[in-house]
Amino acid sequence: MKRLLMATCLLLSSSPAYGEWVTVDTIAQATVYAEDPSNIHRQGNRVKMWALFDFKTKRRLHGGPWVLSHKNKYEYDCAEKRQRLLANRWFSGPMGSGKIVNRLDDEQPWTPVLPEGPEHSLWTTACTKP
């Protein structure tokens, strides 16, 4: 009985932590998630938040390795309705699992948030006060 209980606990603890993501948009090739709102870092009109793009099928990253998902860390300026990419991780598995096959850790310049689509959905999630 103890072995069965331990095996069950191991199986449950090894599954991906999908509960930390909230669906914010669906596009033809991916479902877009924002991190759990309780983990979002807010400071004045600025918000830092991770986003997850989970692809429906494998895709090649710039002709290189196959990926199924990627995470972007964004900073949003809610007052100016703009965003910038702070970090990026590309994963071999779904929902940010598997190996990290590529990464970017260079702050990108500010860009305006588009009026619709995943970028707007993420900005709305980040900038809506809880």
Backbone as XML, in Angstrom:
<?xml version="1.0"?>
<chain id="A" units="angstrom">
  <residue number="1" name="MET">
    <atom name="N" x="0.817" y="-1.195" z="0.000"/>
    <atom name="CA" x="0.000" y="0.000" z="0.000"/>
    <atom name="C" x="0.866" y="1.268" z="0.000"/>
  </residue>
  <residue number="2" name="LYS">
    <atom name="N" x="1.948" y="1.231" z="0.807"/>
    <atom name="CA" x="2.831" y="2.387" z="0.857"/>
    <atom name="C" x="3.476" y="2.629" z="-0.502"/>
  </residue>
  <residue number="3" name="ARG">
    <atom name="N" x="3.848" y="1.547" z="-1.203"/>
    <atom name="CA" x="4.464" y="1.697" z="-2.532"/>
    <atom name="C" x="3.489" y="2.334" z="-3.518"/>
  </residue>
  <residue number="4" name="LEU">
    <atom name="N" x="2.241" y="1.913" z="-3.467"/>
    <atom name="CA" x="1.226" y="2.473" z="-4.352"/>
    <atom name="C" x="1.034" y="3.956" z="-4.059"/>
  </residue>
  <residue number="5" name="LEU">
    <atom name="N" x="0.987" y="4.327" z="-2.807"/>
    <atom name="CA" x="0.829" y="5.719" z="-2.417"/>
    <atom name="C" x="2.029" y="6.550" z="-2.873"/>
  </residue>
  <residue number="6" name="MET">
    <atom name="N" x="3.244" y="6.012" z="-2.683"/>
    <atom name="CA" x="4.445" y="6.728" z="-3.117"/>
    <atom name="C" x="4.480" y="6.868" z="-4.632"/>
  </residue>
  <residue number="7" name="ALA">
    <atom name="N" x="4.132" y="5.821" z="-5.352"/>
    <atom name="CA" x="4.131" y="5.876" z="-6.813"/>
    <atom name="C" x="3.121" y="6.905" z="-7.313"/>
  </residue>
  <residue number="8" name="THR">
    <atom name="N" x="1.952" y="6.955" z="-6.687"/>
    <atom name="CA" x="0.934" y="7.938" z="-7.060"/>
    <atom name="C" x="1.430" y="9.350" z="-6.804"/>
  </residue>
  <residue number="9" name="CYS">
    <atom name="N" x="2.056" y="9.582" z="-5.663"/>
    <atom name="CA" x="2.591" y="10.909" z="-5.335"/>
    <atom name="C" x="3.672" y="11.333" z="-6.329"/>
  </residue>
  <residue number="10" name="LEU">
    <atom name="N" x="4.554" y="10.416" z="-6.694"/>
    <atom name="CA" x="5.598" y="10.724" z="-7.666"/>
    <atom name="C" x="5.006" y="11.065" z="-9.020"/>
  </residue>
  <residue number="11" name="LEU">
    <atom name="N" x="4.023" y="10.308" z="-9.445"/>
    <atom name="CA" x="3.386" y="10.545" z="-10.730"/>
    <atom name="C" x="2.717" y="11.915" z="-10.750"/>
  </residue>
  <residue number="12" name="LEU">
    <atom name="N" x="1.977" y="12.247" z="-9.700"/>
    <atom name="CA" x="1.290" y="13.532" z="-9.648"/>
    <atom name="C" x="2.256" y="14.696" z="-9.544"/>
  </residue>
  <residue number="13" name="SER">
    <atom name="N" x="3.351" y="14.529" z="-8.832"/>
    <atom name="CA" x="4.289" y="15.638" z="-8.668"/>
    <atom name="C" x="5.154" y="15.866" z="-9.907"/>
  </residue>
  <residue number="14" name="SER">
    <atom name="N" x="5.204" y="14.895" z="-10.812"/>
    <atom name="CA" x="6.037" y="15.066" z="-12.000"/>
    <atom name="C" x="5.280" y="15.691" z="-13.171"/>
  </residue>
  <residue number="15" name="SER">
    <atom name="N" x="3.981" y="15.910" z="-13.014"/>
    <atom name="CA" x="3.227" y="16.515" z="-14.113"/>
    <atom name="C" x="3.504" y="18.006" z="-14.182"/>
  </residue>
  <residue number="16" name="PRO">
    <atom name="N" x="3.375" y="18.608" z="-15.381"/>
    <atom name="CA" x="3.652" y="20.036" z="-15.517"/>
    <atom name="C" x="2.692" y="20.878" z="-14.689"/>
  </residue>
  <residue number="17" name="ALA">
    <atom name="N" x="3.150" y="22.019" z="-14.229"/>
    <atom name="CA" x="2.339" y="22.919" z="-13.416"/>
    <atom name="C" x="1.557" y="23.864" z="-14.321"/>
  </residue>
  <residue number="18" name="TYR">
    <atom name="N" x="0.504" y="23.343" z="-14.962"/>
    <atom name="CA" x="-0.281" y="24.158" z="-15.877"/>
    <atom name="C" x="-1.147" y="25.169" z="-15.135"/>
  </residue>
  <residue number="19" name="GLY">
    <atom name="N" x="-1.414" y="24.949" z="-13.851"/>
    <atom name="CA" x="-2.290" y="25.815" z="-13.089"/>
    <atom name="C" x="-1.749" y="27.209" z="-12.906"/>
  </residue>
  <residue number="20" name="GLU">
    <atom name="N" x="-0.469" y="27.433" z="-13.144"/>
    <atom name="CA" x="0.096" y="28.757" z="-12.945"/>
    <atom name="C" x="-0.105" y="29.665" z="-14.157"/>
  </residue>
  <residue number="21" name="TRP">
    <atom name="N" x="-0.802" y="29.206" z="-15.173"/>
    <atom name="CA" x="-1.036" y="29.983" z="-16.388"/>
    <atom name="C" x="-2.525" y="30.216" z="-16.584"/>
  </residue>
  <residue number="22" name="VAL">
    <atom name="N" x="-2.870" y="31.395" z="-17.114"/>
    <atom name="CA" x="-4.251" y="31.765" z="-17.388"/>
    <atom name="C" x="-4.378" y="32.030" z="-18.885"/>
  </residue>
  <residue number="23" name="THR">
    <atom name="N" x="-5.314" y="31.381" z="-19.547"/>
    <atom name="CA" x="-5.520" y="31.585" z="-20.980"/>
    <atom name="C" x="-6.008" y="33.006" z="-21.236"/>
  </residue>
  <residue number="24" name="VAL">
    <atom name="N" x="-5.335" y="33.710" z="-22.157"/>
    <atom name="CA" x="-5.749" y="35.078" z="-22.489"/>
    <atom name="C" x="-6.148" y="35.234" z="-23.958"/>
  </residue>
  <residue number="25" name="ASP">
    <atom name="N" x="-5.719" y="34.309" z="-24.820"/>
    <atom name="CA" x="-6.053" y="34.429" z="-26.237"/>
    <atom name="C" x="-5.771" y="33.106" z="-26.932"/>
  </residue>
  <residue number="26" name="THR">
    <atom name="N" x="-6.428" y="32.911" z="-28.062"/>
    <atom name="CA" x="-6.158" y="31.756" z="-28.919"/>
    <atom name="C" x="-6.024" y="32.284" z="-30.330"/>
  </residue>
  <residue number="27" name="ILE">
    <atom name="N" x="-4.926" y="31.919" z="-30.969"/>
    <atom name="CA" x="-4.719" y="32.285" z="-32.363"/>
    <atom name="C" x="-4.613" y="30.998" z="-33.167"/>
  </residue>
  <residue number="28" name="ALA">
    <atom name="N" x="-4.560" y="31.093" z="-34.466"/>
    <atom name="CA" x="-4.583" y="29.898" z="-35.322"/>
    <atom name="C" x="-3.527" y="28.877" z="-34.938"/>
  </residue>
  <residue number="29" name="GLN">
    <atom name="N" x="-2.318" y="29.325" z="-34.624"/>
    <atom name="CA" x="-1.222" y="28.384" z="-34.393"/>
    <atom name="C" x="-0.898" y="28.144" z="-32.919"/>
  </residue>
  <residue number="30" name="ALA">
    <atom name="N" x="-1.522" y="28.878" z="-31.976"/>
    <atom name="CA" x="-1.126" y="28.733" z="-30.566"/>
    <atom name="C" x="-2.213" y="29.211" z="-29.614"/>
  </residue>
  <residue number="31" name="THR">
    <atom name="N" x="-2.099" y="28.740" z="-28.382"/>
    <atom name="CA" x="-2.870" y="29.287" z="-27.273"/>
    <atom name="C" x="-1.912" y="30.164" z="-26.479"/>
  </residue>
  <residue number="32" name="VAL">
    <atom name="N" x="-2.385" y="31.333" z="-26.077"/>
    <atom name="CA" x="-1.544" y="32.309" z="-25.394"/>
    <atom name="C" x="-1.996" y="32.400" z="-23.941"/>
  </residue>
  <residue number="33" name="TYR">
    <atom name="N" x="-1.020" y="32.296" z="-23.033"/>
    <atom name="CA" x="-1.286" y="32.322" z="-21.603"/>
    <atom name="C" x="-0.514" y="33.464" z="-20.947"/>
  </residue>
  <residue number="34" name="ALA">
    <atom name="N" x="-1.062" y="33.971" z="-19.839"/>
    <atom name="CA" x="-0.348" y="34.908" z="-18.969"/>
    <atom name="C" x="-0.094" y="34.182" z="-17.661"/>
  </residue>
  <residue number="35" name="GLU">
    <atom name="N" x="0.965" y="34.594" z="-16.973"/>
    <atom name="CA" x="1.225" y="33.962" z="-15.683"/>
    <atom name="C" x="0.101" y="34.292" z="-14.714"/>
  </residue>
  <residue number="36" name="ASP">
    <atom name="N" x="-0.029" y="33.486" z="-13.694"/>
    <atom name="CA" x="-1.044" y="33.671" z="-12.664"/>
    <atom name="C" x="-0.999" y="35.123" z="-12.176"/>
  </residue>
  <residue number="37" name="PRO">
    <atom name="N" x="-2.145" y="35.823" z="-12.181"/>
    <atom name="CA" x="-2.150" y="37.229" z="-11.780"/>
    <atom name="C" x="-1.552" y="37.495" z="-10.394"/>
  </residue>
  <residue number="38" name="SER">
    <atom name="N" x="-1.574" y="36.530" z="-9.512"/>
    <atom name="CA" x="-0.990" y="36.734" z="-8.176"/>
    <atom name="C" x="0.537" y="36.793" z="-8.225"/>
  </residue>
  <residue number="39" name="ASN">
    <atom name="N" x="1.147" y="36.376" z="-9.345"/>
    <atom name="CA" x="2.607" y="36.418" z="-9.493"/>
    <atom name="C" x="3.104" y="37.621" z="-10.286"/>
  </residue>
  <residue number="40" name="ILE">
    <atom name="N" x="2.182" y="38.417" z="-10.820"/>
    <atom name="CA" x="2.565" y="39.551" z="-11.660"/>
    <atom name="C" x="3.172" y="40.652" z="-10.784"/>
  </residue>
  <residue number="41" name="HIS">
    <atom name="N" x="4.308" y="41.199" z="-11.229"/>
    <atom name="CA" x="5.023" y="42.246" z="-10.477"/>
    <atom name="C" x="4.595" y="43.622" z="-10.994"/>
  </residue>
  <residue number="42" name="ARG">
    <atom name="N" x="3.958" y="44.409" z="-10.116"/>
    <atom name="CA" x="3.490" y="45.747" z="-10.469"/>
    <atom name="C" x="4.265" y="46.795" z="-9.689"/>
  </residue>
  <residue number="43" name="GLN">
    <atom name="N" x="4.634" y="47.873" z="-10.387"/>
    <atom name="CA" x="5.293" y="48.999" z="-9.742"/>
    <atom name="C" x="4.831" y="50.273" z="-10.454"/>
  </residue>
  <residue number="44" name="GLY">
    <atom name="N" x="3.911" y="50.988" z="-9.830"/>
    <atom name="CA" x="3.336" y="52.173" z="-10.462"/>
    <atom name="C" x="2.593" y="51.795" z="-11.725"/>
  </residue>
  <residue number="45" name="ASN">
    <atom name="N" x="2.907" y="52.465" z="-12.829"/>
    <atom name="CA" x="2.283" y="52.172" z="-14.121"/>
    <atom name="C" x="3.004" y="51.073" z="-14.895"/>
  </residue>
  <residue number="46" name="ARG">
    <atom name="N" x="4.038" y="50.500" z="-14.305"/>
    <atom name="CA" x="4.818" y="49.450" z="-14.977"/>
    <atom name="C" x="4.468" y="48.078" z="-14.402"/>
  </residue>
  <residue number="47" name="VAL">
    <atom name="N" x="4.425" y="47.103" z="-15.296"/>
    <atom name="CA" x="4.102" y="45.725" z="-14.913"/>
    <atom name="C" x="5.061" y="44.797" z="-15.639"/>
  </residue>
  <residue number="48" name="LYS">
    <atom name="N" x="5.620" y="43.824" z="-14.906"/>
    <atom name="CA" x="6.445" y="42.774" z="-15.523"/>
    <atom name="C" x="5.690" y="41.460" z="-15.391"/>
  </residue>
  <residue number="49" name="MET">
    <atom name="N" x="5.634" y="40.721" z="-16.512"/>
    <atom name="CA" x="4.826" y="39.507" z="-16.541"/>
    <atom name="C" x="5.361" y="38.537" z="-17.592"/>
  </residue>
  <residue number="50" name="TRP">
    <atom name="N" x="5.326" y="37.238" z="-17.272"/>
    <atom name="CA" x="5.663" y="36.196" z="-18.235"/>
    <atom name="C" x="4.425" y="35.834" z="-19.049"/>
  </residue>
  <residue number="51" name="ALA">
    <atom name="N" x="4.628" y="35.543" z="-20.320"/>
    <atom name="CA" x="3.586" y="35.036" z="-21.209"/>
    <atom name="C" x="4.082" y="33.716" z="-21.798"/>
  </residue>
  <residue number="52" name="LEU">
    <atom name="N" x="3.171" y="32.829" z="-22.084"/>
    <atom name="CA" x="3.496" y="31.518" z="-22.642"/>
    <atom name="C" x="2.706" y="31.324" z="-23.927"/>
  </residue>
  <residue number="53" name="PHE">
    <atom name="N" x="3.408" y="30.971" z="-24.998"/>
    <atom name="CA" x="2.782" y="30.653" z="-26.282"/>
    <atom name="C" x="2.938" y="29.150" z="-26.485"/>
  </residue>
  <residue number="54" name="ASP">
    <atom name="N" x="1.823" y="28.437" z="-26.478"/>
    <atom name="CA" x="1.833" y="26.977" z="-26.606"/>
    <atom name="C" x="1.318" y="26.622" z="-27.998"/>
  </residue>
  <residue number="55" name="PHE">
    <atom name="N" x="2.224" y="26.120" z="-28.853"/>
    <atom name="CA" x="1.890" y="25.847" z="-30.249"/>
    <atom name="C" x="1.100" y="24.553" z="-30.397"/>
  </residue>
  <residue number="56" name="LYS">
    <atom name="N" x="0.215" y="24.532" z="-31.375"/>
    <atom name="CA" x="-0.609" y="23.347" z="-31.622"/>
    <atom name="C" x="0.179" y="22.241" z="-32.310"/>
  </residue>
  <residue number="57" name="THR">
    <atom name="N" x="1.203" y="22.619" z="-33.079"/>
    <atom name="CA" x="2.064" y="21.644" z="-33.751"/>
    <atom name="C" x="3.514" y="22.099" z="-33.617"/>
  </residue>
  <residue number="58" name="LYS">
    <atom name="N" x="4.438" y="21.161" z="-33.794"/>
    <atom name="CA" x="5.864" y="21.498" z="-33.745"/>
    <atom name="C" x="6.203" y="22.486" z="-34.847"/>
  </residue>
  <residue number="59" name="ARG">
    <atom name="N" x="7.156" y="23.351" z="-34.548"/>
    <atom name="CA" x="7.650" y="24.282" z="-35.565"/>
    <atom name="C" x="9.143" y="24.426" z="-35.411"/>
  </residue>
  <residue number="60" name="ARG">
    <atom name="N" x="9.799" y="24.721" z="-36.505"/>
    <atom name="CA" x="11.251" y="24.911" z="-36.484"/>
    <atom name="C" x="11.573" y="26.328" z="-36.070"/>
  </residue>
  <residue number="61" name="LEU">
    <atom name="N" x="12.567" y="26.461" z="-35.235"/>
    <atom name="CA" x="13.029" y="27.767" z="-34.791"/>
    <atom name="C" x="14.154" y="28.216" z="-35.710"/>
  </residue>
  <residue number="62" name="HIS">
    <atom name="N" x="13.853" y="29.137" z="-36.603"/>
    <atom name="CA" x="14.844" y="29.688" z="-37.540"/>
    <atom name="C" x="15.604" y="28.589" z="-38.282"/>
  </residue>
  <residue number="63" name="GLY">
    <atom name="N" x="14.895" y="27.554" z="-38.722"/>
    <atom name="CA" x="15.516" y="26.458" z="-39.463"/>
    <atom name="C" x="16.312" y="25.499" z="-38.593"/>
  </residue>
  <residue number="64" name="GLY">
    <atom name="N" x="16.315" y="25.714" z="-37.281"/>
    <atom name="CA" x="17.079" y="24.880" z="-36.352"/>
    <atom name="C" x="16.206" y="23.853" z="-35.652"/>
  </residue>
  <residue number="65" name="PRO">
    <atom name="N" x="16.272" y="23.821" z="-34.310"/>
    <atom name="CA" x="15.554" y="22.786" z="-33.561"/>
    <atom name="C" x="14.035" y="22.976" z="-33.589"/>
  </residue>
  <residue number="66" name="TRP">
    <atom name="N" x="13.338" y="21.886" z="-33.335"/>
    <atom name="CA" x="11.881" y="21.906" z="-33.257"/>
    <atom name="C" x="11.468" y="22.434" z="-31.888"/>
  </residue>
  <residue number="67" name="VAL">
    <atom name="N" x="10.397" y="23.236" z="-31.866"/>
    <atom name="CA" x="9.871" y="23.762" z="-30.604"/>
    <atom name="C" x="8.361" y="23.567" z="-30.554"/>
  </residue>
  <residue number="68" name="LEU">
    <atom name="N" x="7.848" y="23.495" z="-29.327"/>
    <atom name="CA" x="6.402" y="23.408" z="-29.128"/>
    <atom name="C" x="5.858" y="24.560" z="-28.288"/>
  </residue>
  <residue number="69" name="SER">
    <atom name="N" x="6.755" y="25.355" z="-27.682"/>
    <atom name="CA" x="6.277" y="26.478" z="-26.873"/>
    <atom name="C" x="7.399" y="27.481" z="-26.653"/>
  </residue>
  <residue number="70" name="HIS">
    <atom name="N" x="7.012" y="28.675" z="-26.245"/>
    <atom name="CA" x="8.007" y="29.647" z="-25.808"/>
    <atom name="C" x="7.402" y="30.581" z="-24.775"/>
  </residue>
  <residue number="71" name="LYS">
    <atom name="N" x="8.260" y="31.082" z="-23.887"/>
    <atom name="CA" x="7.871" y="32.030" z="-22.845"/>
    <atom name="C" x="8.577" y="33.353" z="-23.118"/>
  </residue>
  <residue number="72" name="ASN">
    <atom name="N" x="7.830" y="34.426" z="-22.975"/>
    <atom name="CA" x="8.382" y="35.771" z="-23.095"/>
    <atom name="C" x="8.138" y="36.508" z="-21.787"/>
  </residue>
  <residue number="73" name="LYS">
    <atom name="N" x="9.154" y="37.210" z="-21.303"/>
    <atom name="CA" x="8.948" y="38.103" z="-20.163"/>
    <atom name="C" x="8.847" y="39.514" z="-20.724"/>
  </residue>
  <residue number="74" name="TYR">
    <atom name="N" x="7.711" y="40.146" z="-20.448"/>
    <atom name="CA" x="7.445" y="41.487" z="-20.951"/>
    <atom name="C" x="7.422" y="42.479" z="-19.803"/>
  </residue>
  <residue number="75" name="GLU">
    <atom name="N" x="7.728" y="43.727" z="-20.141"/>
    <atom name="CA" x="7.444" y="44.841" z="-19.252"/>
    <atom name="C" x="6.430" y="45.709" z="-19.987"/>
  </residue>
  <residue number="76" name="TYR">
    <atom name="N" x="5.368" y="46.078" z="-19.284"/>
    <atom name="CA" x="4.320" y="46.905" z="-19.863"/>
    <atom name="C" x="4.318" y="48.261" z="-19.173"/>
  </residue>
  <residue number="77" name="ASP">
    <atom name="N" x="4.123" y="49.295" z="-19.972"/>
    <atom name="CA" x="3.882" y="50.632" z="-19.455"/>
    <atom name="C" x="2.393" y="50.867" z="-19.686"/>
  </residue>
  <residue number="78" name="CYS">
    <atom name="N" x="1.613" y="50.738" z="-18.617"/>
    <atom name="CA" x="0.155" y="50.792" z="-18.749"/>
    <atom name="C" x="-0.337" y="52.180" z="-19.144"/>
  </residue>
  <residue number="79" name="ALA">
    <atom name="N" x="0.319" y="53.236" z="-18.671"/>
    <atom name="CA" x="-0.102" y="54.599" z="-18.975"/>
    <atom name="C" x="0.160" y="54.950" z="-20.439"/>
  </residue>
  <residue number="80" name="GLU">
    <atom name="N" x="1.271" y="54.468" z="-20.979"/>
    <atom name="CA" x="1.655" y="54.795" z="-22.357"/>
    <atom name="C" x="1.210" y="53.742" z="-23.377"/>
  </residue>
  <residue number="81" name="LYS">
    <atom name="N" x="0.615" y="52.640" z="-22.899"/>
    <atom name="CA" x="0.165" y="51.521" z="-23.740"/>
    <atom name="C" x="1.288" y="51.040" z="-24.666"/>
  </residue>
  <residue number="82" name="ARG">
    <atom name="N" x="2.397" y="50.660" z="-24.016"/>
    <atom name="CA" x="3.539" y="50.135" z="-24.765"/>
    <atom name="C" x="4.117" y="48.950" z="-24.008"/>
  </residue>
  <residue number="83" name="GLN">
    <atom name="N" x="4.970" y="48.184" z="-24.712"/>
    <atom name="CA" x="5.567" y="46.977" z="-24.136"/>
    <atom name="C" x="6.994" y="46.829" z="-24.633"/>
  </residue>
  <residue number="84" name="ARG">
    <atom name="N" x="7.756" y="46.028" z="-23.891"/>
    <atom name="CA" x="9.077" y="45.630" z="-24.391"/>
    <atom name="C" x="9.375" y="44.232" z="-23.878"/>
  </residue>
  <residue number="85" name="LEU">
    <atom name="N" x="10.095" y="43.502" z="-24.693"/>
    <atom name="CA" x="10.515" y="42.149" z="-24.354"/>
    <atom name="C" x="11.767" y="42.221" z="-23.495"/>
  </residue>
  <residue number="86" name="LEU">
    <atom name="N" x="11.743" y="41.529" z="-22.353"/>
    <atom name="CA" x="12.898" y="41.492" z="-21.453"/>
    <atom name="C" x="13.683" y="40.190" z="-21.574"/>
  </residue>
  <residue number="87" name="ALA">
    <atom name="N" x="12.979" y="39.097" z="-21.832"/>
    <atom name="CA" x="13.618" y="37.779" z="-21.924"/>
    <atom name="C" x="12.721" y="36.847" z="-22.727"/>
  </residue>
  <residue number="88" name="ASN">
    <atom name="N" x="13.332" y="35.796" z="-23.262"/>
    <atom name="CA" x="12.611" y="34.847" z="-24.098"/>
    <atom name="C" x="13.235" y="33.471" z="-23.938"/>
  </residue>
  <residue number="89" name="ARG">
    <atom name="N" x="12.405" y="32.442" z="-23.880"/>
    <atom name="CA" x="12.855" y="31.043" z="-23.804"/>
    <atom name="C" x="12.029" y="30.207" z="-24.776"/>
  </residue>
  <residue number="90" name="TRP">
    <atom name="N" x="12.700" y="29.425" z="-25.612"/>
    <atom name="CA" x="12.042" y="28.500" z="-26.541"/>
    <atom name="C" x="12.229" y="27.082" z="-26.018"/>
  </residue>
  <residue number="91" name="PHE">
    <atom name="N" x="11.138" y="26.295" z="-25.986"/>
    <atom name="CA" x="11.151" y="24.963" z="-25.386"/>
    <atom name="C" x="10.812" y="23.873" z="-26.397"/>
  </residue>
  <residue number="92" name="SER">
    <atom name="N" x="11.424" y="22.717" z="-26.197"/>
    <atom name="CA" x="11.165" y="21.577" z="-27.071"/>
    <atom name="C" x="9.809" y="20.939" z="-26.791"/>
  </residue>
  <residue number="93" name="GLY">
    <atom name="N" x="9.269" y="21.123" z="-25.590"/>
    <atom name="CA" x="8.005" y="20.508" z="-25.208"/>
    <atom name="C" x="6.873" y="21.511" z="-25.066"/>
  </residue>
  <residue number="94" name="PRO">
    <atom name="N" x="5.660" y="21.002" z="-24.848"/>
    <atom name="CA" x="4.505" y="21.887" z="-24.684"/>
    <atom name="C" x="4.526" y="22.591" z="-23.325"/>
  </residue>
  <residue number="95" name="MET">
    <atom name="N" x="3.845" y="23.720" z="-23.240"/>
    <atom name="CA" x="3.641" y="24.453" z="-21.985"/>
    <atom name="C" x="4.949" y="24.762" z="-21.249"/>
  </residue>
  <residue number="96" name="GLY">
    <atom name="N" x="5.986" y="25.089" z="-21.994"/>
    <atom name="CA" x="7.266" y="25.455" z="-21.382"/>
    <atom name="C" x="8.001" y="24.285" z="-20.759"/>
  </residue>
  <residue number="97" name="SER">
    <atom name="N" x="7.792" y="23.088" z="-21.304"/>
    <atom name="CA" x="8.465" y="21.896" z="-20.773"/>
    <atom name="C" x="9.552" y="21.443" z="-21.754"/>
  </residue>
  <residue number="98" name="GLY">
    <atom name="N" x="10.308" y="20.461" z="-21.352"/>
    <atom name="CA" x="11.377" y="19.940" z="-22.199"/>
    <atom name="C" x="12.627" y="20.794" z="-22.084"/>
  </residue>
  <residue number="99" name="LYS">
    <atom name="N" x="13.490" y="20.674" z="-23.072"/>
    <atom name="CA" x="14.749" y="21.428" z="-23.078"/>
    <atom name="C" x="14.534" y="22.855" z="-23.555"/>
  </residue>
  <residue number="100" name="ILE">
    <atom name="N" x="15.318" y="23.775" z="-22.987"/>
    <atom name="CA" x="15.380" y="25.133" z="-23.539"/>
    <atom name="C" x="16.307" y="25.053" z="-24.740"/>
  </residue>
  <residue number="101" name="VAL">
    <atom name="N" x="15.775" y="25.328" z="-25.929"/>
    <atom name="CA" x="16.582" y="25.195" z="-27.143"/>
    <atom name="C" x="17.137" y="26.531" z="-27.620"/>
  </residue>
  <residue number="102" name="ASN">
    <atom name="N" x="16.609" y="27.631" z="-27.090"/>
    <atom name="CA" x="17.135" y="28.950" z="-27.420"/>
    <atom name="C" x="16.651" y="29.927" z="-26.366"/>
  </residue>
  <residue number="103" name="ARG">
    <atom name="N" x="17.423" y="30.998" z="-26.165"/>
    <atom name="CA" x="17.044" y="32.002" z="-25.169"/>
    <atom name="C" x="17.583" y="33.361" z="-25.565"/>
  </residue>
  <residue number="104" name="LEU">
    <atom name="N" x="16.923" y="34.381" z="-25.066"/>
    <atom name="CA" x="17.325" y="35.769" z="-25.279"/>
    <atom name="C" x="17.182" y="36.470" z="-23.936"/>
  </residue>
  <residue number="105" name="ASP">
    <atom name="N" x="18.199" y="37.194" z="-23.516"/>
    <atom name="CA" x="18.139" y="37.911" z="-22.255"/>
    <atom name="C" x="18.470" y="39.390" z="-22.429"/>
  </residue>
  <residue number="106" name="ASP">
    <atom name="N" x="18.293" y="39.910" z="-23.622"/>
    <atom name="CA" x="18.581" y="41.314" z="-23.899"/>
    <atom name="C" x="17.281" y="42.106" z="-23.940"/>
  </residue>
  <residue number="107" name="GLU">
    <atom name="N" x="17.209" y="43.186" z="-23.138"/>
    <atom name="CA" x="16.044" y="44.070" z="-23.179"/>
    <atom name="C" x="15.880" y="44.629" z="-24.573"/>
  </residue>
  <residue number="108" name="GLN">
    <atom name="N" x="14.678" y="44.568" z="-25.084"/>
    <atom name="CA" x="14.366" y="45.114" z="-26.402"/>
    <atom name="C" x="13.765" y="46.506" z="-26.245"/>
  </residue>
  <residue number="109" name="PRO">
    <atom name="N" x="13.731" y="47.289" z="-27.301"/>
    <atom name="CA" x="13.145" y="48.634" z="-27.207"/>
    <atom name="C" x="11.628" y="48.579" z="-26.988"/>
  </residue>
  <residue number="110" name="TRP">
    <atom name="N" x="11.094" y="49.669" z="-26.477"/>
    <atom name="CA" x="9.653" y="49.792" z="-26.284"/>
    <atom name="C" x="8.957" y="49.824" z="-27.645"/>
  </residue>
  <residue number="111" name="THR">
    <atom name="N" x="7.788" y="49.170" z="-27.712"/>
    <atom name="CA" x="6.949" y="49.205" z="-28.913"/>
    <atom name="C" x="5.507" y="49.433" z="-28.478"/>
  </residue>
  <residue number="112" name="PRO">
    <atom name="N" x="4.706" y="50.080" z="-29.335"/>
    <atom name="CA" x="3.296" y="50.270" z="-28.977"/>
    <atom name="C" x="2.570" y="48.923" z="-28.942"/>
  </residue>
  <residue number="113" name="VAL">
    <atom name="N" x="1.574" y="48.823" z="-28.082"/>
    <atom name="CA" x="0.738" y="47.617" z="-28.028"/>
    <atom name="C" x="-0.267" y="47.701" z="-29.166"/>
  </residue>
  <residue number="114" name="LEU">
    <atom name="N" x="-0.392" y="46.625" z="-29.926"/>
    <atom name="CA" x="-1.335" y="46.587" z="-31.043"/>
    <atom name="C" x="-2.770" y="46.662" z="-30.510"/>
  </residue>
  <residue number="115" name="PRO">
    <atom name="N" x="-3.709" y="47.168" z="-31.315"/>
    <atom name="CA" x="-5.079" y="47.348" z="-30.832"/>
    <atom name="C" x="-5.877" y="46.050" z="-30.673"/>
  </residue>
  <residue number="116" name="GLU">
    <atom name="N" x="-5.352" y="44.937" z="-31.176"/>
    <atom name="CA" x="-6.038" y="43.649" z="-31.018"/>
    <atom name="C" x="-5.019" y="42.525" z="-31.128"/>
  </residue>
  <residue number="117" name="GLY">
    <atom name="N" x="-5.460" y="41.309" z="-30.824"/>
    <atom name="CA" x="-4.584" y="40.149" z="-30.910"/>
    <atom name="C" x="-3.929" y="39.820" z="-29.588"/>
  </residue>
  <residue number="118" name="PRO">
    <atom name="N" x="-3.000" y="38.853" z="-29.590"/>
    <atom name="CA" x="-2.384" y="38.383" z="-28.353"/>
    <atom name="C" x="-1.661" y="39.482" z="-27.572"/>
  </residue>
  <residue number="119" name="GLU">
    <atom name="N" x="-0.975" y="40.383" z="-28.282"/>
    <atom name="CA" x="-0.252" y="41.444" z="-27.584"/>
    <atom name="C" x="-1.218" y="42.318" z="-26.781"/>
  </residue>
  <residue number="120" name="HIS">
    <atom name="N" x="-2.365" y="42.635" z="-27.384"/>
    <atom name="CA" x="-3.364" y="43.447" z="-26.690"/>
    <atom name="C" x="-3.983" y="42.673" z="-25.526"/>
  </residue>
  <residue number="121" name="SER">
    <atom name="N" x="-4.256" y="41.394" z="-25.728"/>
    <atom name="CA" x="-4.821" y="40.567" z="-24.657"/>
    <atom name="C" x="-3.867" y="40.484" z="-23.467"/>
  </residue>
  <residue number="122" name="LEU">
    <atom name="N" x="-2.580" y="40.331" z="-23.733"/>
    <atom name="CA" x="-1.588" y="40.278" z="-22.655"/>
    <atom name="C" x="-1.477" y="41.627" z="-21.945"/>
  </residue>
  <residue number="123" name="TRP">
    <atom name="N" x="-1.461" y="42.719" z="-22.707"/>
    <atom name="CA" x="-1.406" y="44.058" z="-22.107"/>
    <atom name="C" x="-2.620" y="44.297" z="-21.206"/>
  </residue>
  <residue number="124" name="THR">
    <atom name="N" x="-3.811" y="43.908" z="-21.677"/>
    <atom name="CA" x="-5.022" y="44.070" z="-20.887"/>
    <atom name="C" x="-4.933" y="43.284" z="-19.583"/>
  </residue>
  <residue number="125" name="THR">
    <atom name="N" x="-4.431" y="42.057" z="-19.660"/>
    <atom name="CA" x="-4.267" y="41.234" z="-18.460"/>
    <atom name="C" x="-3.279" y="41.897" z="-17.492"/>
  </residue>
  <residue number="126" name="ALA">
    <atom name="N" x="-2.171" y="42.381" z="-18.022"/>
    <atom name="CA" x="-1.144" y="42.989" z="-17.174"/>
    <atom name="C" x="-1.627" y="44.287" z="-16.542"/>
  </residue>
  <residue number="127" name="CYS">
    <atom name="N" x="-2.364" y="45.072" z="-17.301"/>
    <atom name="CA" x="-2.700" y="46.434" z="-16.867"/>
    <atom name="C" x="-4.063" y="46.563" z="-16.203"/>
  </residue>
  <residue number="128" name="THR">
    <atom name="N" x="-4.828" y="45.482" z="-16.123"/>
    <atom name="CA" x="-6.087" y="45.518" z="-15.397"/>
    <atom name="C" x="-5.776" y="45.299" z="-13.932"/>
  </residue>
  <residue number="129" name="LYS">
    <atom name="N" x="-6.134" y="46.271" z="-13.114"/>
    <atom name="CA" x="-5.833" y="46.161" z="-11.679"/>
    <atom name="C" x="-6.700" y="45.093" z="-11.044"/>
  </residue>
  <residue number="130" name="PRO">
    <atom name="N" x="-6.096" y="44.278" z="-10.175"/>
    <atom name="CA" x="-6.866" y="43.198" z="-9.533"/>
    <atom name="C" x="-7.905" y="43.718" z="-8.567"/>
  </residue>
</chain>
